[in-house]
Amino acid sequence: MGLSFRKTINLGKKTRLNVSKSGVSASRKIGPVTVNSRGRITIRLGKGLSWRQ
């Protein structure tokens, strides 16, 4: 198992800046849907359950 690094910085109530080993990205939450600047979409389906595209 390798070592991983991730730092999340809140830029507002629904916007985050994510810094990791692979680079920097921003994400915006709109209700149960989170959209990432790299094109990833995550939908929260319930407590502890989500679907990611």
Order of alpha helices (4+ residues) and beta strands (2+ residues): beta-beta-beta-beta-beta-beta
